[in-house]
Amino acid sequence: MRRFAAPRPTRLFACLLGLFLLGYAASFTPTARAQDPDKKAEEKKDDSSKSSPSEPKEGGNIFIHILKSVGFFFGTVLLVISVALVALVVLLAMDLRFGVAIPPAFVEDFADTVNKRQFKAAYEMARDDGSFLGRVMSAGMSRLQYGIEDAREAAFNQVEAIKATKDQLLTFLAVIGTIGPLLGLLGTVVGMIQTFQKMETADVIKPKELSGGIAHALAVTLIGIGLSVPAILFHGFFKNRLTRLAQDTANMADDLLTQMYHNSKKPAPAVPSAPPTVSAPAVDARPASAAEVRTK
């Protein structure tokens, strides 16, 4: 049988078509492979955006997150510091009041007693009073017999002693304001070290675990700063109040001591003497004689 061959234009066209298909297949396959990861990533993003809500999965409450992040050790230490801070603020707020340090009723009663020259009663009144002014007045009156200058010096020394006692409480506030951020920084450093240790041992580093560890570590710093800010504010407030209170107490004590000293130097008022009694003329009760009767 005779075999018929294809004409040359048909062969040429078939060869060109085959080369074009091979070239197109060779160029299309890598592109499709390169685009597949992108499509998969976009699909994962779409699935994650659909499945995960806008709020964080772990409750969404920042307070619960902070409590879980602090831990037992740092939580106990920060809790003790918080209780101490509240106790100091309440104690200083009760003590550093002008009505308690310089009672108006005590000032009026003391001045009235001194004006009546009842110095012993005034001293007992100051000794029994527990206010700042009462303590200062009792210290100054104990030295008043040696002169007004000694009394003033004793009163001013007592003012400085009371101020030093309250300064100790203010120092504790300053310490809390200083160590609060340092404790928070210590907790953050410990949390970061633990997070990086987990990353070192893990085969695959997940950004979710890394961000979660950093968030837990920063919670301790947040609490430390939260304790430090009110401690510094209250320290400055009570420091200024104590300075003003000490000045007012010293001035009031100086006025009362001066008033008492001048009243003690005044002469005592004279006691009015009783008016002289006029005696009646004596009456002779014996009977008159005959000669006396004639003369009459």
Backbone hydrogen bonds, N-H to C=O, Kabsch-Sander energy under -0.5 kcal/mol:
donor,donor_aa,acceptor,acceptor_aa,energy
3,R,1,M,-0.5
4,F,2,R,-0.6
11,R,7,P,-1.8
12,L,8,R,-2.6
13,F,9,P,-2.1
14,A,10,T,-2.2
15,C,11,R,-2.7
16,L,12,L,-2.4
17,L,13,F,-2.4
18,G,14,A,-2.2
19,L,15,C,-2.5
20,F,16,L,-2.4
21,L,17,L,-2.3
22,L,18,G,-2.5
23,G,19,L,-2.8
24,Y,20,F,-2.6
25,A,21,L,-2.5
26,A,22,L,-2.6
27,S,23,G,-2.2
28,F,24,Y,-1.9
29,T,25,A,-1.8
31,T,27,S,-0.7
32,A,28,F,-2.2
33,R,29,T,-2.2
34,A,30,P,-2.6
35,Q,31,T,-2.0
36,D,32,A,-1.3
38,D,34,A,-0.7
39,K,35,Q,-2.5
40,K,36,D,-2.7
41,A,37,P,-2.9
42,E,38,D,-2.7
43,E,39,K,-2.5
44,K,40,K,-2.5
45,K,41,A,-2.6
46,D,42,E,-2.5
47,D,43,E,-2.7
48,S,44,K,-3.1
49,S,45,K,-2.8
50,K,46,D,-1.8
51,S,47,D,-2.7
52,S,48,S,-2.9
59,G,57,K,-2.2
60,G,58,E,-1.7
62,I,60,G,-0.6
65,H,61,N,-1.9
66,I,62,I,-2.3
67,L,63,F,-2.3
68,K,64,I,-2.1
69,S,65,H,-1.6
70,V,66,I,-1.9
71,G,67,L,-0.8
75,G,71,G,-1.0
76,T,72,F,-2.3
77,V,73,F,-2.2
78,L,74,F,-2.5
79,L,75,G,-1.8
80,V,76,T,-2.1
81,I,77,V,-2.1
82,S,78,L,-2.0
83,V,79,L,-2.2
84,A,80,V,-2.3
85,L,81,I,-2.2
86,V,82,S,-2.2
87,A,83,V,-2.4
88,L,84,A,-2.3
89,V,85,L,-2.1
90,V,86,V,-2.3
91,L,87,A,-2.4
92,L,88,L,-2.5
93,A,89,V,-2.1
94,M,90,V,-1.7
95,D,91,L,-2.0
96,L,92,L,-2.6
97,R,95,D,-1.5
101,A,97,R,-2.8
102,I,98,F,-2.4
107,V,103,P,-1.8
108,E,104,P,-2.2
109,D,105,A,-2.4
110,F,106,F,-2.5
111,A,107,V,-2.3
112,D,108,E,-2.3
113,T,109,D,-2.2
114,V,110,F,-2.4
115,N,111,A,-2.3
116,K,112,D,-1.2
117,R,114,V,-1.9
118,Q,113,T,-2.2
119,F,117,R,-1.0
122,A,118,Q,-1.8
123,Y,119,F,-2.3
124,E,120,K,-2.2
125,M,121,A,-1.9
126,A,122,A,-2.1
127,R,123,Y,-2.3
128,D,124,E,-2.0
129,D,125,M,-0.9
133,L,101,A,-2.1
135,R,131,S,-2.1
136,V,132,F,-2.2
137,M,133,L,-2.7
138,S,134,G,-2.2
139,A,135,R,-1.6
140,G,136,V,-2.2
141,M,137,M,-2.8
142,S,138,S,-1.2
143,R,140,G,-1.1
144,L,141,M,-0.9
146,Y,143,R,-1.2
147,G,144,L,-1.4
151,A,147,G,-1.7
152,R,148,I,-2.3
153,E,149,E,-2.3
154,A,150,D,-2.3
155,A,151,A,-2.2
156,F,152,R,-2.7
157,N,153,E,-2.2
158,Q,154,A,-1.7
159,V,155,A,-1.9
160,E,156,F,-2.1
161,A,157,N,-2.0
162,I,158,Q,-2.3
163,K,159,V,-2.3
164,A,160,E,-2.2
165,T,161,A,-1.7
166,K,162,I,-1.9
167,D,163,K,-1.8
168,Q,164,A,-1.1
169,L,165,T,-0.8
170,L,166,K,-1.7
171,T,167,D,-2.0
172,F,168,Q,-1.5
173,L,169,L,-1.4
174,A,170,L,-2.0
175,V,171,T,-2.3
176,I,172,F,-2.3
177,G,173,L,-2.3
178,T,174,A,-1.1
179,I,175,V,-2.9
180,G,176,I,-1.6
182,L,178,T,-0.7
183,L,179,I,-2.7
184,G,180,G,-2.1
185,L,181,P,-2.6
186,L,182,L,-2.3
187,G,183,L,-2.5
188,T,184,G,-2.1
189,V,185,L,-2.4
190,V,186,L,-2.2
191,G,187,G,-2.3
192,M,188,T,-2.5
193,I,189,V,-2.3
194,Q,190,V,-2.2
195,T,191,G,-2.1
196,F,192,M,-2.5
197,Q,193,I,-2.0
198,K,194,Q,-1.8
199,M,195,T,-1.9
200,E,196,F,-1.8
201,T,197,Q,-1.7
202,A,198,K,-1.3
206,K,204,V,-0.6
210,L,206,K,-1.9
211,S,207,P,-2.6
212,G,208,K,-2.0
213,G,209,E,-2.2
214,I,210,L,-2.0
215,A,211,S,-2.2
216,H,212,G,-2.1
217,A,213,G,-1.9
218,L,214,I,-2.2
219,A,215,A,-0.8
220,V,216,H,-0.5
220,V,217,A,-0.8
221,T,217,A,-0.7
222,L,218,L,-1.8
223,I,219,A,-1.8
224,G,220,V,-2.2
225,I,221,T,-2.4
226,G,222,L,-2.1
227,L,223,I,-1.6
228,S,224,G,-1.8
229,V,225,I,-2.2
231,A,227,L,-1.2
232,I,228,S,-2.2
233,L,229,V,-2.0
234,F,230,P,-2.7
235,H,231,A,-1.8
236,G,232,I,-2.0
237,F,233,L,-2.0
238,F,234,F,-2.7
239,K,235,H,-1.8
240,N,236,G,-1.8
241,R,237,F,-1.9
242,L,238,F,-2.4
243,T,239,K,-1.8
244,R,240,N,-2.1
245,L,241,R,-2.5
246,A,242,L,-2.3
247,Q,243,T,-1.8
248,D,244,R,-2.4
249,T,245,L,-2.2
250,A,246,A,-2.2
251,N,247,Q,-2.3
252,M,248,D,-2.4
253,A,249,T,-2.4
254,D,250,A,-2.1
255,D,251,N,-2.0
256,L,252,M,-2.3
257,L,253,A,-2.4
258,T,254,D,-2.2
259,Q,255,D,-2.3
260,M,256,L,-2.3
261,Y,257,L,-2.5
262,H,258,T,-2.3
263,N,259,Q,-2.0
264,S,260,M,-1.8
265,K,261,Y,-1.1
266,K,262,H,-1.0
279,S,277,T,-0.6
285,A,283,V,-0.6
293,V,289,S,-1.5
294,R,290,A,-1.9
295,T,291,A,-2.2
296,K,292,E,-1.7
